[in-house]
């Protein structure tokens, strides 16, 4: 090969390499443009930002109070300023089409003219940058003008609840619930450490400091879930005096008569999340319940709710005109001065009766040998209390509860023997106390629901479990609840379903309503009687019952709103 041929071959090879480089650059740019256009069609500029679901627009409670309710609801339009390019797809697609046309033209121009290839390539790269990044630039400008912070939305899973199989139903799936935690743009968020000895009661709340607002935003056309909300300071509380309501309130629950000196817990009011709760007034309650009877049937927590209601109706004042009508419902003090199995009082001005019947397990319990004081008692899991079967026709509003007496100590101490279908229980699966309790709750709730068509004026409620707050042991093993500082300010309960798994599932598909007080009471550990009990032995604390006035007042406010 002559030197001339060799030089000619070298020049052709260099030219081909340059052309190949140009084509490679064009292909890379074309691929980037394709990816950019596809991404832009999917989620414009937000494709390069964290997902919008990770952000939550918040406004202070003062703003919520000033703004009409219609503006408080989040709509599709309300996010237009936060994502300014969502509705600009047409212009973006036009720019993208122009860019593809230029890139295609560049391929041909670079093939035939190296002189203008570099210029076109630079123009194409500039257009690429413009088409991919204007959203970021404009979003940054929008953020500078915005006065509302976007706060990362935290989600905390609820504790898993154990399965509760019974002989009448299949195994129930474990329930998971999420509590969405909101926070104000001016408030710091602090996670509250769980302090309960019970591992199933994992805390699902986030604290917000200095949140004492009492404002409530009302959302139209939306049913109120009173169980969702938060505790706020209200200087108009309590609703009655714990030291003056002696006619109705047992001294063992009146913390004003004890050595306790801090009473900040009395000034907390429950504020539902998306609605307002009607303010309780004794006169309003009596008018609403004119010629009607309210009955609480349950354990000692039910008795606390009953005494709370009597104090709330009377404002804690003496009412000598109120009639004791216990004998009408079989409440007679036994010989020897023992405690009757219930109390009933009637307000003569409206003929309103409020009563309480002791039924700690919410099932029928009968002695096996009435002549033997030490006889065993048949605990009929599939029968409602005899009181309900006998007096249900005289009741207009029924509130039932059970829970804390379902333990071996209570069963053995009271000599209760489980019965089903009139005979001792032989089902080992049902003998487990958790299963037996759930079986009984379902059985009694179903029976009451079946009676509703016969009693059109009857409204029935099942009250969910009141939580315990023993730390470091049980009531007889050194358990305590020494916290006396309200720790609930700022925490929000946002779960949709009840924390009381048994209660929530027992009322489903029935005419019985759920009075869900578990989660809102769970964050009030400072409200218990604690070490201040008048009758407790040394070292024994009451972390089950509540000081009155206190948390059970809120249960009654919710009940009042629901009837």
C-alpha positions, 0 to 999 in steps of 0.5 A: 500500500502506497503512503498516499493510500495509507493517509487516505485510509487513516483520514476515512477512519478518523472521520468515521470515528468522529461520526460514530461519536456524534451519533452516540451522543445523539442516542444518549441525549435521545434516551435521556429525553425519552426517559424525561418525557415519560417521567414528566407525563407520569408526575411532572416536576414532582417526579424529582421530589419526595412523594407528596404522600410524605408531606402534610399541609398543616395550619395552626388551630387559631387559623382553623378557628378563623377559617370557615369549615368549608375551607378546612377540608382538603380538596383536589384544588387545595393542593394546586399551589403546592404542585403548580405543574400538575395541570401543565402537561400540554405545554410540556408535551409541546416542548418535548415534541419540539425537542424530539424533532430537533434531536432527529434533525441533529442526527441527519445534520451531524451525518452530513455536516460536522460544522453545524453539528456542535451548535445543534448539539449544544442547543439540544442539550440546553433544551433538555435541561430546560425541559427537565428542570423548570419544575424544580426551579418554579417549585423552589420559587413557590416554596419561598412565597409559601407561609405554610410548612410541609411536615413529614407525616409520621405513621405509627402502627397500632399494637397487634391484638391476639386472636380470640377464637370461640366455639361459635365463631372462626378465628378472627384475624389480627387487627392492625391500625395506624394512627396518623400523627399531625403536628403544628408548624410552630411546635416540636414533636416528641415521642412519648416513651411507653411506660406500661407493663402490659406489652399489648398496650403500646403507645401510639401517640406523639406529644405536642408541647404547649397545645392548650387550644380549645377550638374545634373545627366542624366538618359538615355532612360527616358522622362524628367519631367521638373516640378520635381527638385529643385532650385540651385544657379547659379552665371551666372544668371540672363539671362538679366538685369532688368534695361536695358531691357526697350524696352520690360519690363514694369517698373512696373515689373522691380524690379531693378528700384524699391527700392528693394535692395536684388537680390539674387532671380535673381541667382536661376536656376531650375534644373530638377531631372533626366535630364538636361534642355537645356540652353537658348540662344537667337540665338538658340531660333530664329534658332529653331523658324525660320519662325515660330510664338510663341503666348502667350494667357492669363492674366497678368501672360501670359504677364509677360511670354511674356515680359520675353521671349522678354528680354531673346531673346535679352539679355535685349539689345536694338533691333531697327531692331525688327519689330512691326507687331501688326496690322497683328494680330489685335493689334491696339492702340485704340483712346485715347491712351488706351492699345491694346489687344496685342503686336507682334514683329518680328525678321527679321534675322529669320522671327520669331514672338513673340506675346501676346494676352490679354484673361484673362478668355480664353473664348470668351467675346462679348459686348451685346450692342456695342453702349452702353459703359456700356453694359454687356458682354456675357462671352461664357464659351463654346467658345474659344477666338475669337483671336484663332478662327481667327489667329490660322492658323498663330501660330506655338507654342501656350501657353495658361493660365488663373486663377486669374480673375475667381472671383466675383470682376472681373466678376461684375466689368467688367459686365461679364455674363456667357453664354452657347450655346449662351444664359445666363447660367441657370445651378446653378451648372455651375454658381459656379466660380470654376466649370465655370473656369474648364468648360472653360479650358476643353472647350478651350483645347478640341477645340484647340486639335481638331484643331491640325490635321488641323494645323500639324505644331502647338504645343499647351501648357496649362500653369498651374496656377502661385501661389499667396503668400498673407499672412494675407489677400488678396491684398486689405485686408492687405495681404503681402509677405515680405519674401525677402530671397530665401527659396527654396534652398534644397527643391525638387519637386518630385510629379508626377502630377501637383499641378494645378488639373484643368490644369492637367486633362484638357490636359489629352487625348488631343494633348495639352501639359502641361507646369507645373510651379505651384509647382516649382513657389510655393516655390519662395515666395520671388520672387514677387514684394511685397511692392516695387511696383511703383504704389501700394497704401499704404499698398497694396502689389503685391504677384501675379506678379513676379519681372523680371528677375525672376521666369517666365524666368524659365517657358520660359526655360522649354518651350524652352526645350519642343519645 
